Amino acid sequence: MSIEIRNVRKTFGDFVALDDVSVSVPTGRLTALLGPSGGGKSTLLRVVAGLEVPDSGAIEIEGRDATNLPARRRNVGFVFQHYAAFKHLSVARNVAFGLEIRRTPKAEIAERVDELLRLVHLESFAHRLPSQLSGGQRQRMALARALAIRPSVLLLDEPFGALDAKVRKELRDWLRRLHDEIPVTTVFVTHDQEEALEVADEIVVVNEGRIEQVGTPDDLYDRPANDFVMGFLGPVTRLGGVLVRPHDVHVEVLASVPASDDASSRPGGPVTGVVTRTTRVGFEVRAEVSAGDEVVSVVVTRAEARTLGLAAGVAVRLAPAQGAPTAPAAEPVAAAAPA
């Protein structure tokens, strides 16, 4: 393992930011720390970087105890959300900065900077100032600067959070390709579920200072450990006392709603109800179904909706699709994942 975090606790006054956190980060993988704002993920990253000192516990990087090492001796590259560029230095000098303070020979610096600028597609911008770059270009420059020192670990704190949606999507695709070319152990913080699912090899879900689950994107999406993980990784709905994803609900149209349905008393068992509302969103049709004391959200394709004749007033029986992930529904149940 590249990073071992053992029993780390960190408080700020009465606030417990990290509560006995233990997790291992595999060497050469791209790992996401995913969770809601204030959940502890950025604090955990800063503890690994040496920018925060844990109250207790241990940090090991590449087999070396780094718990009490200052940040400059941990051989980590760090990229913040807000670039932190040296405004008066050119792009090339920004990338070279870490090498210059290490007194690396000039020829070696020039070669490394040229290599990295080509890697991040900024070779034609070497002599520009950061103010002359777009937001996405500045963040690529920041990544090149972090990689210049050949870190054993690259740490990214919400690296694309300040960018618009289109640029953010482009950069996360680029980061995935970059990591495949240079498989340095990388940990990035995000609250964006889609970003984590799309980019990461492994996801660590952090909430209220604790680790909820660790696994691959498929593990977490298909086999969530609890209702929080399931709800955070995408929209969910309550169906027969369990949580299920709206697109994983099997819909059967009935001639009428039965007066009673014993199956509905079983957790996750079929429930009957009436469609109260349908909304078309692109290729999807979203329906709300009143089923006893539950309002169930269902998502089907337009073709399925036409075949079923799904419309307001139609009686239906609903059940989780075969093999669909479910989780016990805590009270209250959120209808959708946080932004």
ABEGO torsion letter per residue (X at the ends): XABBBBGBBBBBEABBABBGBBBBBBBGBBBBBBEBBGAGAAAAAAAAAGABBBABEBBBBGGBBAAABBAAAAGBBBBBABGGBBAABBAAAAAAAAAAAAGBBAAAAAAAAAAAAAAAGAAAAAABBAAABBAAAAAAAAAAAAAAAGBABBBBBGAAAABBAAAAAAAAAAAAAAAAABBBBBBBBBABAAAAAAABABBBBBBGGBBABBEBAAAAAABBABAAAAAAAEBBBBBGGBBBBAAABBBBBBABBBABBAAAABBGBBBBBBBABBBBBEABBBBBBBBEABBBBBBBBAAAAAAAGBBBGBBBBBBBBBGBBBBBBBOBBBABBBX
